[in-house]
Amino acid sequence: MQHPTLFSVQKDHLLLTRFVKGRMRYYLLKIEETLFGEYLLEKVYGSMSHKKPTRVLKEYYDSWVEAKKMFDRVIKGKKKKGYHV
C-alpha cells in the first residue's frame, strides 16, 4: 500500500522530551498498521526516572491519513507545552 509521505508507516514515530521540576519527561507517538487494516496511534508518556510509563493510550483510525492528522495535532500541542524533539 502506498502512503502519502516519503516514510513508511512502521517508521512513523516521534519522541518528545521536556524538563519539569528537574525531571525529564517524555512523550512517544507511534503509528502502526494493524492486522485488520486499521491504523493505531499509540501515545506513551511518563518520567525518564521511572521504569514503566505513566500511561499508554491507544486510538484506532480507519485510514492512515486520519491517524497522521491526529499525530501532527498532538505534536503541535505538545510543542506548545514545551516538549522538543
C-alpha positions as CSV (number, residue, x, y, z in Angstrom):
1,M,0.0,0.0,0.0
2,Q,1.4,3.4,-1.0
3,H,1.3,6.1,1.7
4,P,1.1,9.9,1.0
5,T,4.6,10.6,2.6
6,L,8.1,9.6,2.0
7,F,8.4,7.4,5.1
8,S,6.8,4.1,5.8
9,V,4.1,3.6,8.5
10,Q,6.4,1.4,10.5
11,K,8.7,4.4,10.9
12,D,6.0,6.9,12.0
13,H,7.2,7.6,15.5
14,L,8.5,10.5,17.4
15,L,10.0,11.0,20.9
16,L,9.4,14.4,22.5
17,T,11.1,15.4,25.8
18,R,11.0,18.3,28.3
19,F,12.2,19.1,31.9
20,V,9.6,19.6,34.6
21,K,10.7,20.4,38.1
22,G,14.2,18.9,37.5
23,R,12.9,15.7,35.9
24,M,13.0,14.6,32.3
25,R,9.5,13.8,30.9
26,Y,8.9,12.0,27.6
27,Y,6.0,11.6,25.1
28,L,6.3,8.9,22.5
29,L,4.0,8.8,19.5
30,K,3.7,5.9,17.1
31,I,1.5,5.0,14.1
32,E,1.3,1.3,13.2
33,E,-0.9,-0.6,10.8
34,T,-2.9,-3.4,12.5
35,L,-3.6,-6.9,11.1
36,F,-7.2,-5.7,10.3
37,G,-6.1,-2.8,8.1
38,E,-6.8,-0.1,10.8
39,Y,-4.2,2.3,12.0
40,L,-3.2,2.5,15.6
41,L,-1.9,5.8,17.1
42,E,-0.1,4.9,20.3
43,K,0.8,7.6,22.9
44,V,3.2,6.6,25.6
45,Y,4.3,9.1,28.2
46,G,5.9,9.4,31.6
47,S,9.1,10.3,33.5
48,M,12.5,9.1,32.4
49,S,13.3,8.3,36.1
50,H,10.6,5.5,36.2
51,K,10.9,2.1,34.6
52,K,7.3,2.0,33.4
53,P,5.4,4.7,31.5
54,T,2.8,6.7,33.4
55,R,0.2,5.9,30.7
56,V,-0.2,4.2,27.3
57,L,-3.1,5.4,25.2
58,K,-4.2,3.6,22.0
59,E,-6.5,5.2,19.4
60,Y,-7.6,3.4,16.2
61,Y,-8.3,5.1,12.9
62,D,-9.8,3.8,9.6
63,S,-7.1,5.4,7.4
64,W,-3.5,6.4,7.7
65,V,-4.4,10.0,6.8
66,E,-6.7,10.3,9.8
67,A,-4.1,8.8,12.1
68,K,-1.4,11.2,10.7
69,K,-3.6,14.2,11.2
70,M,-4.1,13.4,14.9
71,F,-0.3,12.6,15.1
72,D,0.5,16.1,13.8
73,R,-2.1,17.7,16.0
74,V,-0.7,16.1,19.2
75,I,2.8,17.1,18.2
76,K,1.7,20.7,17.8
77,G,0.0,20.7,21.2
78,K,3.0,19.1,22.9
79,K,5.4,21.6,21.4
80,K,3.3,24.5,22.8
81,K,3.7,22.9,26.2
82,G,7.5,22.9,26.0
83,Y,8.3,19.5,24.5
84,H,11.0,19.3,21.9
85,V,12.2,16.6,19.5
